[in-house]
Amino acid sequence: MLSFDITDRNIRIIKGAESNGRIRINSAATLNLEEEVIVNGHVRDVPRLATLINQVLRTNKMPDKEAIVSISSNMTIFKELHIQKAEKQQDFMKMVRAEMAAALGIDESYSVSYIIVGDSDQTEGAKKVLATACPYEVVDCYKRVFNMLQINLRSVMIGCNCITKVLLADTKTKAKMPLLAVQIDNNFISLNLYEKGQLSFSRFASISAEDYDDSEDYVFEAVNENIFRMLQFQKSKSGSDPIENVVFYGDTHEYVRLTNELEKMGIRTSIINVPPQIHGYENLEFSSYANAIGAMFKRNKDTEYINLLATDTVNNNKIRSNSSYAALLGIAAAVSIVICAGAWGFINHQNNEVLDQIEEYQDKKASKLAAQLDEQLTMLNDKQTAVNTYLEGVSDAYNAYVSRPKPVKDMYLEIEQAINTAVAEKAGTDNALESGFATIKQLDFNDGIFSLDLAIDRETDVPIPVLPSKVVEALRALDDVQNVSYNGFSIVKKENQGQQVQAAVQVDDEGNPIQVEATVEEAEDERLQVRISMKGGALDLQKIAGEEEAEEGAQ
């Protein structure tokens, strides 16, 4: 199965398979598009796009006969509805379309999809529904692209319905509700709000440098602006908890800056996690392919009606005139009678021959040799299944081993240098660790993660403590670091040190001491504890395949 996440300037392609709720990724590729091939999700040049996709599939050796597609377009309309229950899904869909038409003025030229997120809190006996409407011409252009590619297009979905499966498959993410998931792209921002373990609101916004005075930093500004709007929107909803967690995916190169900005508002950030149900992702940037991977999850047919192709029937060509239909039916009946009369004799003759062949086949099937061959075939199939299971286990173990971060001396040195660099300006030395301005209490490595316990001399960092955040920024900037988990710092008394004493002496007129008072000051440290997730190694599948072919040739 091929899964495509299609935007105006990029197409992410995944080849994989879904089985029993688990997704195995075999290969991945990215296609960068020039302007005007796709505009607002609408394919302007169908032959050109089909040619480009075909080239990428051939180059990356990703042939397949079936595909699913996730799209992003600002022509998509989102609407929350409250629909009465219906015994049949068709009747429920009719009510959804009717409500969308009444609320938004759309007609049958739109394809409509929806998900049921729970019982309505406004109408008794009704269901709360998040519906989407997309122009049929947008959906149809992808049908034409894949028809040219001779690939069976099974589903077309809106991106927000794809990422939901990935997010809710991770138990840690589900514990952070209410949660705002933000997809970042140079041309758009997609925001999904999740509450009580389900999607509650979606928003898609196109962006460009022109909207921000041609600023080179327009993506960063646009993300901040749209997140702030969502925070205000959530606050305006009665009875809703404020958003405290934001998950980023897509283009996350501005993650550190966005994290620093949102921390000022008390918002915690993270990059999308990989759910345990997904395997084979080790050699790709998961956050960039999250939509394509999420589209591969199976859907709940009772609550998720998100395939836009399912509404195509209302847009297909119809025979609108009853009289034309009757005439066509009469002609078809007459032709059928002629064909049936001529074919009956031929079919009867063929039937007799087939009966003779069946009798001969049944005699062979009942023979002793056939029973022996069936037994051997069953044994060989069992062996083949066992071998395939073993090979998959070996492949998973090898991929996990190669991609797992391994501690080397350079990693420790990089971390120490980052600390020295961050503390250098205030400490007045290039080696704050050696000079005692900063002390590493603990630096352990386990399962790809460094656990760092760092103490910084409090007197070095006055009047306002800034060195802990500078250290975290320096660590996040390291090339080998994937992410740094930081929850603030604490001020503690210095360990294993005596007290500092200041004495105040009073004297009489002749200069003789008459009284001594002593004050005790306790030295303090700024202590921060962080977890540093390191990047793993890349797995060169083409190189491995080449080595295997060479070994087979030698044999």
C-alpha positions in Angstrom: 0.0 0.0 0.0 1.2 3.5 -0.9 0.2 6.5 1.3 0.6 10.0 0.0 0.6 13.2 2.1 0.1 15.9 -0.6 0.5 19.7 -0.1 1.1 22.5 -2.6 4.9 22.2 -2.5 5.7 18.7 -1.1 4.5 15.2 -1.4 5.5 12.7 1.3 5.2 9.0 0.2 5.2 6.0 2.4 5.1 2.3 1.3 4.0 0.0 4.0 1.3 -2.3 5.3 -1.3 -2.3 8.2 -2.0 -5.5 10.1 -3.9 -5.9 13.4 -3.5 -2.3 14.3 0.3 -2.4 13.6 1.9 -0.5 10.7 5.2 -1.6 9.1 7.0 1.0 6.9 9.1 -0.5 4.1 10.3 2.7 2.4 9.7 6.4 2.1 10.3 9.2 -0.4 9.8 13.0 -0.8 8.8 14.9 -3.9 9.4 18.6 -4.0 7.1 20.5 -6.4 7.5 23.7 -8.3 4.9 26.4 -8.1 1.5 26.2 -9.9 1.5 22.3 -10.1 -0.8 22.3 -7.1 -2.6 25.4 -5.8 -4.6 25.3 -2.6 -4.8 21.5 -2.9 -6.1 21.7 -6.5 -4.0 19.9 -9.1 -3.5 22.4 -12.0 -1.4 20.1 -14.2 -2.6 16.5 -13.8 -0.3 14.9 -16.5 2.7 16.8 -15.0 2.0 15.6 -11.5 1.4 12.0 -12.6 4.7 12.0 -14.4 6.6 13.4 -11.4 5.1 10.8 -9.0 5.8 8.0 -11.5 9.5 9.1 -11.7 9.8 9.1 -7.9 8.2 5.7 -7.5 10.5 4.2 -10.2 13.6 5.8 -8.8 12.9 4.6 -5.2 11.6 1.2 -6.4 8.2 1.6 -4.7 5.7 -0.1 -7.1 2.3 -0.8 -5.8 -1.3 -1.2 -7.1 -3.2 0.6 -4.3 -2.9 4.1 -2.7 -4.5 6.3 -0.1 -4.1 10.1 -0.1 -4.1 12.8 2.6 -4.6 16.4 1.3 -4.4 19.9 2.7 -6.4 22.8 1.2 -7.8 26.1 2.4 -10.8 25.4 0.3 -11.8 22.8 2.9 -14.6 23.9 5.3 -14.8 22.6 8.9 -18.1 22.7 10.9 -19.3 21.4 14.2 -22.8 19.9 13.9 -25.4 18.3 16.3 -27.2 15.5 14.4 -30.0 13.3 15.6 -29.2 9.5 15.6 -30.3 7.4 12.6 -30.5 3.7 12.2 -28.8 3.7 8.8 -25.5 5.4 8.0 -27.0 6.7 4.7 -29.8 8.5 6.6 -27.2 10.0 9.0 -25.1 11.2 6.1 -28.2 12.8 4.4 -28.8 14.8 7.6 -25.2 15.9 7.8 -25.2 17.1 4.2 -28.5 18.9 4.8 -27.1 20.7 7.9 -23.9 21.6 6.0 -26.0 23.0 3.2 -28.2 25.0 5.5 -25.3 26.4 7.6 -22.7 27.0 4.8 -24.8 27.2 1.6 -22.9 24.4 -0.1 -24.4 22.2 -2.8 -23.8 18.7 -4.3 -20.5 20.0 -5.9 -18.9 19.4 -2.4 -17.8 16.1 -1.0 -18.7 15.8 2.7 -17.0 13.7 5.4 -17.5 13.6 9.1 -16.4 12.0 12.4 -18.7 11.4 15.4 -16.9 12.7 18.5 -19.5 11.9 21.1 -23.0 12.7 22.4 -24.2 16.3 21.9 -24.2 18.6 24.9 -26.7 20.9 23.2 -29.4 18.6 21.8 -30.9 15.6 23.6 -30.5 12.3 21.7 -28.2 13.9 19.2 -24.5 13.3 18.3 -21.8 15.8 18.2 -20.2 15.7 14.7 -17.1 17.4 13.1 -17.9 17.6 9.4 -15.7 18.7 6.5 -16.7 19.8 3.0 -14.2 19.8 0.1 -15.0 20.9 -3.5 -15.5 17.7 -5.6 -13.2 19.1 -8.3 -10.3 18.9 -5.8 -11.1 15.3 -5.0 -11.7 14.4 -8.7 -8.3 15.8 -9.8 -6.5 13.2 -7.6 -8.7 10.5 -9.1 -7.5 11.5 -12.5 -3.8 11.6 -11.4 -3.9 8.0 -10.1 -6.0 6.8 -13.0 -3.1 7.9 -15.2 -0.7 6.1 -12.9 -2.9 2.9 -13.1 -2.9 2.8 -9.3 -6.2 2.1 -7.5 -7.1 5.1 -5.4 -8.9 3.7 -2.3 -9.3 6.8 -0.2 -8.9 10.6 -0.1 -8.9 12.2 3.3 -8.3 15.6 4.9 -5.0 15.8 6.8 -6.5 16.5 10.2 -8.3 13.2 10.1 -5.1 11.4 9.5 -2.9 12.8 12.2 -5.5 12.1 14.9 -4.9 8.4 14.8 -1.1 8.9 15.3 -1.6 11.3 18.3 -4.3 9.2 20.1 -2.3 6.0 19.6 0.3 7.4 22.1 -0.7 7.1 25.7 1.7 9.9 26.8 0.1 12.3 24.4 -3.5 11.4 25.4 -2.5 12.3 29.0 -1.8 15.9 27.9 -5.4 17.0 27.2 -6.4 19.6 26.2 -3.7 19.5 23.5 -3.0 21.6 20.5 -1.3 19.8 17.5 0.4 22.1 15.1 1.6 21.1 11.6 4.1 23.6 10.2 4.8 24.1 6.5 6.2 27.1 4.6 2.8 27.5 2.9 0.3 26.6 5.6 -0.4 25.9 9.2 -2.8 23.2 10.4 -4.1 23.3 14.0 -6.0 20.5 15.7 -7.5 20.9 19.2 -8.0 17.7 21.2 -10.0 17.4 24.4 -11.0 14.4 26.5 -9.2 12.0 24.1 -10.8 13.2 20.9 -10.6 15.8 18.2 -12.8 18.8 19.1 -11.7 21.5 16.6 -9.7 21.9 13.4 -8.3 25.0 11.6 -6.3 25.4 8.4 -4.5 28.6 7.5 -2.5 29.4 4.4 0.5 31.6 5.0 3.0 33.6 2.9 5.7 36.2 3.4 3.5 38.9 1.9 1.2 38.6 4.9 4.1 39.5 7.2 5.7 42.4 5.3 7.9 40.0 3.3 9.7 39.0 6.5 12.2 36.2 6.2 10.9 35.0 9.6 7.3 34.8 8.4 6.8 31.1 9.3 7.9 31.7 12.9 5.6 34.8 13.2 2.7 33.0 11.6 2.9 30.0 13.9 3.1 32.2 17.0 0.1 34.3 15.8 -2.1 31.3 15.1 -1.2 29.5 18.3 -2.1 32.6 20.2 -5.5 32.8 18.4 -6.2 29.2 19.4 -5.3 29.9 23.0 -7.7 32.8 23.1 -10.4 30.7 21.4 -10.1 28.0 24.0 -10.3 30.6 26.8 -13.5 31.9 25.3 -15.2 28.5 25.5 -17.2 28.1 28.7 -16.3 25.1 30.9 -13.1 24.3 28.9 -9.7 23.9 30.5 -6.9 26.1 29.1 -4.3 24.7 26.6 -1.1 23.8 28.4 0.6 21.5 25.8 1.5 22.0 22.2 2.8 19.2 19.9 4.6 20.2 16.7 5.1 18.1 13.5 5.9 18.7 9.9 8.8 21.2 9.5 10.1 21.5 13.0 13.4 23.4 12.4 12.1 26.4 14.4 11.2 24.2 17.4 13.7 25.6 19.8 12.6 29.2 19.2 9.0 28.4 19.4 9.6 26.5 22.6 11.3 29.5 24.2 8.5 31.8 23.1 5.7 29.6 24.4 7.4 28.9 27.7 6.9 32.6 28.5 3.1 31.9 28.5 3.5 28.7 30.5 3.0 26.4 27.5 4.9 23.1 27.4 6.0 21.9 23.9 7.1 18.7 22.3 7.7 17.1 18.9 5.3 14.3 17.9 6.1 10.9 19.4 6.3 7.7 17.5 3.5 5.3 18.7 4.6 1.8 19.6 2.3 0.4 16.9 4.6 1.8 14.1 7.7 -0.1 13.0 10.4 0.6 10.4 10.5 4.4 10.9 14.1 4.4 12.1 15.5 5.7 8.9 13.1 8.6 8.2 12.1 11.9 9.8 8.8 10.8 11.5 7.3 14.2 12.1 7.5 15.0 8.3 5.7 11.8 7.4 3.2 11.7 10.3 0.1 12.4 8.1 1.0 9.8 5.5 1.6 7.2 8.2 -1.6 8.2 10.1 -3.6 7.7 6.9 -2.7 3.9 7.0 -4.6 3.2 10.3 -7.9 1.4 10.0 -11.0 3.5 10.6 -14.0 2.9 12.9 -16.8 2.6 10.3 -19.4 3.5 12.9 -17.9 6.9 13.8 -15.4 7.8 11.1 -16.9 8.5 7.6 -13.8 10.4 6.3 -13.2 9.0 2.8 -14.2 11.8 0.4 -14.4 9.2 -2.4 -17.5 7.7 -0.7 -19.5 10.8 -1.7 -18.7 10.6 -5.4 -22.0 9.1 -6.4 -23.8 12.4 -6.1 -21.4 13.9 -8.6 -21.3 11.2 -11.2 -23.1 11.8 -14.5 -26.9 11.1 -14.1 -29.7 10.4 -16.5 -31.9 13.3 -15.6 -34.8 12.7 -18.0 -37.2 9.9 -17.2 -38.2 9.6 -20.9 -34.6 9.3 -22.0 -34.1 6.7 -19.4 -37.1 4.6 -20.5 -36.0 4.7 -24.2 -32.5 3.7 -23.2 -33.9 0.8 -21.1 -36.0 -0.4 -24.0 -33.1 -0.5 -26.4 -30.9 -2.3 -23.8 -33.7 -4.9 -23.3 -34.0 -5.6 -27.1 -30.3 -6.0 -27.5 -30.1 -8.3 -24.5 -32.8 -10.6 -26.0 -30.9 -10.9 -29.2 -27.6 -11.6 -27.5 -29.1 -14.1 -25.1 -30.8 -16.1 -27.9 -27.6 -16.4 -29.8 -25.5 -17.2 -26.8 -27.7 -19.8 -25.2 -26.8 -22.6 -27.7 -23.1 -21.8 -27.3 -23.2 -21.7 -23.5 -25.1 -25.0 -23.4 -22.3 -26.6 -25.5 -19.6 -25.2 -23.3 -21.4 -26.3 -20.2 -21.3 -29.9 -21.3 -17.6 -29.7 -22.0 -17.0 -28.1 -18.6 -18.9 -30.9 -16.8 -16.7 -33.5 -18.5 -13.6 -31.6 -17.4 -14.9 -31.3 -13.8 -15.5 -35.1 -13.6 -11.9 -35.7 -14.9 -10.5 -33.3 -12.3 -12.4 -34.8 -9.4 -11.0 -38.2 -10.3 -7.4 -36.8 -10.2 -8.1 -34.9 -7.0 -9.2 -38.1 -5.2 -6.0 -40.0 -6.2 -3.3 -41.1 -3.7 -0.7 -38.9 -5.4 -2.8 -35.8 -5.0 -3.2 -36.4 -1.2 0.6 -36.8 -0.9 1.3 -33.6 -2.8 -1.3 -31.7 -0.7 0.5 -32.9 2.5 3.9 -31.8 1.1 2.5 -28.4 0.1 1.1 -27.8 3.6 4.4 -28.7 5.2 6.3 -26.3 2.8 3.9 -23.5 3.5 4.4 -23.9 7.3 8.1 -23.8 6.9 7.9 -20.7 4.7 5.7 -18.9 7.3 8.2 -19.8 10.1 11.1 -18.5 8.0 9.3 -15.2 7.1 8.5 -14.7 10.8 12.1 -15.2 11.8 13.4 -12.9 9.1 11.0 -10.1 10.2 12.2 -10.5 13.8 15.9 -10.3 12.7 15.2 -7.3 10.5 13.4 -5.4 13.4 16.3 -6.2 15.8 18.9 -5.1 13.3 17.1 -1.9 12.5 16.6 -1.1 16.2 20.3 -1.8 16.9 21.7 0.3 14.0 19.4 3.3 14.7 19.8 3.3 18.5 22.1 6.1 19.8 25.3 4.9 21.3 27.4 6.8 23.8 30.8 7.9 22.6 33.4 10.1 24.2 32.7 12.9 21.8 29.1 13.2 23.0 30.3 13.8 26.6 32.8 16.3 25.4 30.1 18.1 23.3 27.8 18.4 26.3 30.6 19.7 28.6 31.6 22.2 25.9 28.0 23.4 25.5 27.8 24.0 29.3 31.1 25.9 29.3 30.0 28.1 26.3 26.6 28.9 28.0 28.2 29.9 31.3 31.3 31.5 29.9 30.1 35.1 29.6 28.9 35.5 33.2 31.6 33.3 34.7 34.4 35.2 32.9 36.2 32.0 31.8 36.0 29.6 28.9 36.1 26.6 31.2 33.4 27.1 33.8 33.4 23.4 34.8 37.1 23.3 35.6 36.9 26.7 37.4 34.1 25.5 39.6 31.4 28.0 38.4 29.4 24.9 37.2 29.5 21.3 38.4 28.2 18.2 36.8 26.6 16.2 39.6 25.5 13.4 37.3 25.8 12.6 33.6 24.5 9.1 32.9 23.5 7.5 29.5 20.7 5.0 29.2 18.6 3.8 26.2 19.7 6.8 24.0 19.2 9.4 26.7 21.6 11.4 28.8 20.4 12.3 32.3 22.2 15.5 33.4 22.2 17.0 36.9 24.1 20.3 36.8 24.8 22.8 39.6 25.7 26.5 38.8 27.1 28.8 41.3 24.3 31.2 42.3 26.6 34.2 42.9 27.7 33.9 39.2 24.1 34.2 38.0 22.7 37.4 39.5 20.5 39.4 39.7 18.1 37.4 37.5 18.9 33.7 36.9 19.4 33.1 33.1 22.2 30.5 32.9 19.9 27.4 33.2 17.9 28.4 30.1 21.1 29.3 28.3 22.5 25.9 29.1 19.3 24.2 27.7 19.5 26.3 24.5 23.1 25.4 24.0 22.3 21.7 24.5 19.4 21.8 22.0 21.6 23.4 19.4 24.0 20.4 19.3 23.9 18.4 16.0 23.7 15.1 17.8 20.8 16.1 20.1 17.2 15.2 19.1 15.4 16.9 22.0 16.0 18.3 25.5 13.4 17.8 28.2 13.5 20.7 30.7 11.1 21.6 33.5 12.9 24.5 35.1 15.5 24.8 37.9 15.7 25.0 41.7 17.9 26.9 44.1 19.5 24.7 46.7 22.2 25.1 49.4 25.7 24.1 48.2 26.7 20.6 49.1 29.8 19.7 51.3 30.7 23.4 51.9 31.0 25.4 55.1 29.1 28.6 55.8 30.3 32.0 54.9 30.5 34.4 58.0 30.5 38.1 58.0 31.3 39.9 61.3 30.1 43.3 62.3 32.4 44.9 65.0 31.4 47.9 67.2 34.1 50.0 69.0 34.1 52.8 71.6 35.5 56.3 71.2 39.1 55.1 71.7 38.8 52.4 69.1 38.4 49.5 71.5 36.0 46.7 70.5 33.0 46.5 72.7 30.7 44.1 70.9 30.9 41.6 68.0 27.9 40.3 66.0 28.2 37.7 63.3 25.8 36.9 60.5 25.9 33.7 58.6 25.3 33.4 54.8 24.8 30.1 53.2 26.2 29.6 49.6 23.6 28.5 47.0 23.5 26.7 43.7 21.1 26.7 40.8 20.3 23.1 40.1 18.7 21.9 36.8 18.0 18.4 35.8 17.4 17.6 32.1 17.0 14.6 29.9 18.9 14.8 26.6 17.6 12.6 23.8 20.3 11.8 21.2 19.8 11.2 17.5 20.3 7.6 16.3 22.3 6.4 13.3 20.8 6.1 9.8 20.1 2.8 8.1 21.3 2.5 4.5 18.8 0.0 3.1 20.1 0.3 -0.5 23.7 -0.5 0.6 22.5 -3.6 2.6 20.4 -4.7 -0.4 23.5 -4.4 -2.7 25.6 -6.4 -0.3 22.9 -9.2 -0.2 22.8 -9.3 -4.0 26.6 -9.5 -4.2 26.6 -12.5 -1.8 23.9 -14.3 -3.8 25.9 -13.7 -7.0 29.0 -15.2 -5.4 27.0 -18.3 -4.3 
